[in-house]
Amino acid sequence: MAVLDTIADRQSSWSVTANKLKAEIDRARWAVFIFSVLGALLATLASQLSPPGGATPNVAADPRTWLAIAGALSLATATFFTQRLLGQEHIAGWVRARAISEALKREAYKFAAGATPYDQPNAESLLNAERQKIEDDGDDLIAMLVTNPGTGSVPRATLTPQQYVSRRIDGQIEFYKKRAGTYRTTATRLRRTEFGLALAATLITTVASVTGKSTYIFGIQFDIAALTAVLTTVAGAVLAHVEASRFDFLVTTYLATARRLEDRKGVSHEPLSALVNDCENIIATENMSWIAKWTKPTRA
């Protein structure tokens, strides 16, 4: 069907565009995390090195100077990426592109399955009007829209009830569970890292109360307070990264949505239209909660 081909092509463009914007945000977020940690480490290391000897020390040859400069540049780079690539306008652009993609996908599946309101003779005109309405909300994003994105995942022909359940419901359930598992693994590893850093800071402070306020690491004498401070700073950066990525929220909402879809799919002996609209509403609810969460700023 021409109308399904059109909406499938448009949905694919918006989906690839959203993926591209999300990848840029992810790279920027990891860059901020890495440069923040690196800057804290370099600055602490520079503060612990001994000054050069001699009556007229050569500042240019002083390793403390270069470590301090490198630390400052790392922190400045993290701040630059935060302001230029992680601003709310970048997040909003990605979220809106994804919302348009998902809205087009919902309408395409409802049409392909013959669900209300696409069970009428004028179904094609209704779908085309809905497509235009959805895409009108993204007129200001057209300049970044990816062209020739591929075939996409939206159906281009009518679906039987079994095909709808297999492609749409089971496909979404698998997606939610797989993605939730990935996010949970990443969050667990990062939290274990933060726990280890916090524990190390506590142990070092405890040992310092007995052995003294300084210790040698790789031949460099470190002040315990400075070492504890950098460990605490790195641990805070890890937690900030976890919060900014919304891992906990995504795991919870994905698993909850998968369960609701499984429960709804289990109801038998009912019109297909009711099943389709109920499942699409469940997916739409997850999308709306996802959009609301991502458009809410996190703590710095």
C-alpha positions in Angstrom: 0.0 0.0 0.0 1.3 3.4 -1.0 0.2 5.1 2.3 2.0 2.4 4.4 5.1 2.7 2.2 5.1 6.5 2.8 4.6 6.2 6.6 7.2 3.5 6.8 9.8 5.6 4.9 9.1 8.6 7.1 9.2 6.6 10.3 12.5 5.1 9.3 14.0 8.6 8.6 12.9 9.8 12.1 14.1 6.7 13.8 17.6 6.8 12.2 17.8 10.6 13.0 16.9 9.9 16.7 19.5 7.1 16.8 22.1 9.5 15.4 21.2 12.2 17.9 21.2 9.8 20.8 24.7 8.4 19.8 26.1 12.0 19.8 24.6 12.6 23.3 26.0 9.3 24.6 29.5 10.0 23.3 29.4 13.5 24.8 28.2 12.2 28.2 31.0 9.6 28.3 33.5 12.3 27.3 32.4 14.5 30.1 32.7 11.6 32.5 36.2 10.7 31.4 37.5 14.2 31.2 36.1 15.1 34.6 37.8 12.1 36.2 41.0 12.7 34.3 41.0 16.4 35.3 40.6 15.6 39.0 43.4 13.0 38.9 45.8 15.3 37.1 45.1 18.2 39.4 45.6 16.1 42.5 48.8 14.6 41.2 50.2 18.1 40.3 49.4 19.3 43.8 51.5 16.5 45.4 54.7 16.8 43.4 57.6 18.6 45.0 58.7 21.9 43.5 61.9 21.9 41.4 65.1 22.8 43.3 67.6 25.5 42.6 67.8 29.2 43.1 66.1 29.9 39.7 63.8 26.9 39.0 62.7 26.4 35.4 58.9 26.5 35.5 58.6 25.2 31.9 60.5 22.1 32.9 58.5 21.6 36.1 56.2 18.5 35.7 53.7 20.1 38.1 53.1 22.9 35.7 52.3 20.5 32.8 50.1 18.3 35.0 48.2 21.3 36.2 47.7 22.6 32.7 46.5 19.1 31.5 44.1 18.9 34.4 42.7 22.3 33.8 42.3 21.5 30.1 40.5 18.3 30.9 38.1 20.0 33.2 37.5 22.8 30.7 36.8 20.2 28.0 34.3 18.5 30.2 32.6 21.8 30.9 32.6 22.7 27.1 31.0 19.4 26.2 28.4 19.8 28.9 27.4 23.2 27.7 27.6 22.6 23.9 26.5 19.0 23.5 24.4 18.2 26.6 22.2 21.2 26.7 18.5 20.8 27.0 18.0 21.7 23.4 20.1 18.7 22.3 18.2 16.4 24.6 14.9 17.8 23.4 15.8 17.4 19.8 16.6 13.7 20.2 13.5 13.1 22.4 11.2 14.8 19.9 12.6 12.9 16.9 12.1 9.6 18.8 8.6 10.6 19.8 7.7 11.3 16.2 9.2 8.0 15.1 7.3 6.0 17.7 4.0 7.9 17.0 4.3 7.0 13.3 5.1 3.4 14.1 2.0 3.1 16.3 -0.3 4.5 13.6 1.2 2.2 11.0 0.7 -0.9 13.1 -2.9 0.1 13.9 -3.6 0.6 10.2 -1.9 -2.6 9.1 -3.9 -4.6 11.7 -7.2 -2.9 10.7 -7.8 -1.5 14.2 -10.0 1.4 15.0 -10.1 4.1 13.6 -8.6 2.4 10.5 -11.4 -0.1 10.0 -13.3 2.3 7.8 -13.5 2.9 4.1 -11.5 6.1 4.4 -8.7 4.5 6.4 -5.9 5.6 4.0 -6.9 9.3 4.2 -7.2 9.1 8.0 -3.7 7.6 8.2 -2.2 10.2 5.9 -3.9 13.0 7.9 -2.5 11.6 11.1 0.9 11.3 9.6 0.9 14.9 8.6 -0.3 16.0 12.0 2.5 14.0 13.7 5.3 15.3 11.5 4.1 18.9 11.7 5.4 18.9 15.3 8.9 18.3 14.0 9.1 20.9 11.2 12.0 22.7 13.0 14.0 19.4 13.0 13.7 18.7 9.3 17.2 20.1 8.6 18.8 17.3 10.6 16.5 14.6 9.2 18.4 11.6 7.8 17.5 10.8 4.2 17.6 7.3 2.6 17.7 5.5 5.9 16.7 2.1 4.7 13.5 0.0 4.9 12.9 0.3 8.6 10.8 -1.9 10.8 7.3 -0.6 10.1 4.9 -3.0 8.2 4.3 -2.1 4.5 1.3 -4.5 4.1 -1.7 -5.6 6.1 -1.0 -7.9 9.1 -2.9 -11.0 10.3 -3.7 -11.2 14.1 -0.8 -13.7 14.5 1.6 -11.4 12.6 0.7 -8.4 14.7 1.2 -10.3 17.9 4.5 -11.8 16.7 6.0 -8.6 15.1 4.7 -5.9 17.3 3.8 -7.3 20.8 6.5 -10.0 21.0 9.0 -7.8 19.3 8.4 -5.0 21.8 8.5 -7.3 24.8 11.9 -8.7 23.6 13.2 -5.2 23.0 12.2 -4.0 26.5 13.7 -7.0 28.3 16.9 -7.0 26.3 17.5 -3.2 26.7 16.6 -3.4 30.4 19.2 -6.1 30.9 21.8 -4.0 29.2 21.1 -0.9 31.3 20.9 -2.9 34.5 24.3 -4.5 33.8 25.9 -1.1 33.1 24.4 0.5 36.1 25.5 -2.3 38.4 29.1 -2.1 37.2 29.2 1.6 37.6 27.7 1.4 41.1 30.2 -1.2 42.1 32.9 1.1 40.9 31.5 3.9 43.0 31.2 1.6 46.0 34.8 0.5 45.6 36.1 4.1 45.4 34.0 5.2 48.4 35.3 2.2 50.4 38.9 2.9 49.4 38.5 6.5 50.5 37.2 5.4 53.9 39.9 2.8 54.4 42.7 5.2 53.4 41.3 7.8 55.9 41.2 5.1 58.6 44.7 3.9 57.9 46.0 7.5 57.9 44.7 8.1 61.4 47.2 5.5 62.5 50.1 5.7 60.1 50.2 9.5 59.4 48.8 12.0 57.0 50.9 11.1 54.0 51.8 8.0 52.0 53.9 7.0 49.0 52.2 5.8 45.8 54.5 4.9 42.9 57.3 6.9 44.6 55.2 10.0 45.0 54.3 11.3 48.4 50.6 11.9 48.6 48.7 13.9 51.2 45.9 11.6 52.5 43.4 14.4 52.4 44.1 15.1 48.8 44.0 11.4 47.9 40.7 10.9 49.7 39.3 14.0 48.0 40.1 12.8 44.5 38.6 9.3 45.2 35.4 11.0 46.5 35.3 13.3 43.4 35.7 10.3 41.0 33.0 8.4 42.9 30.7 11.4 42.6 31.3 11.6 38.8 30.4 7.9 38.5 27.1 8.5 40.3 26.4 11.6 38.3 26.9 9.6 35.1 24.5 6.9 36.3 21.8 9.5 37.1 22.3 11.5 33.9 21.8 8.2 31.9 18.6 7.4 33.7 19.5 3.7 33.9 17.4 2.9 36.9 14.3 4.5 35.4 14.7 2.8 32.1 15.2 -0.6 33.7 12.0 -0.2 35.7 9.8 1.2 33.0 11.0 -1.2 30.3 10.3 -4.3 32.5 7.0 -2.9 33.7 5.8 -2.2 30.1 7.0 -5.7 29.0 4.9 -7.3 31.8 1.8 -5.2 30.9 2.1 -6.3 27.3 2.5 -9.9 28.3 -0.6 -9.7 30.5 -2.6 -8.0 27.8 -1.5 -10.5 25.1 -2.8 -13.3 27.3 -6.4 -12.2 27.1 -8.2 -14.3 24.4 -11.5 -14.4 22.6 -11.8 -10.7 21.8 -11.8 -8.5 18.7 -8.4 -7.8 17.3 -9.0 -4.0 17.3 -9.3 -4.0 21.1 -6.1 -5.9 21.5 -4.2 -3.6 19.1 -5.4 -0.4 20.6 -4.8 -1.5 24.1 -1.3 -2.7 23.3 -0.5 0.5 21.4 -1.8 2.5 24.3 0.5 0.6 26.7 3.5 1.4 24.4 2.4 5.0 24.1 2.2 5.4 27.9 5.7 4.1 28.2 6.9 6.6 25.5 5.2 9.5 27.3 6.8 8.6 30.7 10.1 8.3 28.9 9.8 11.7 27.3 8.8 13.3 30.5 11.8 11.8 32.3 14.3 12.8 29.7 13.0 16.4 29.4 13.4 16.8 33.2 16.9 18.2 33.9 19.1 16.1 36.3 21.3 17.5 39.0 24.7 18.6 37.9 
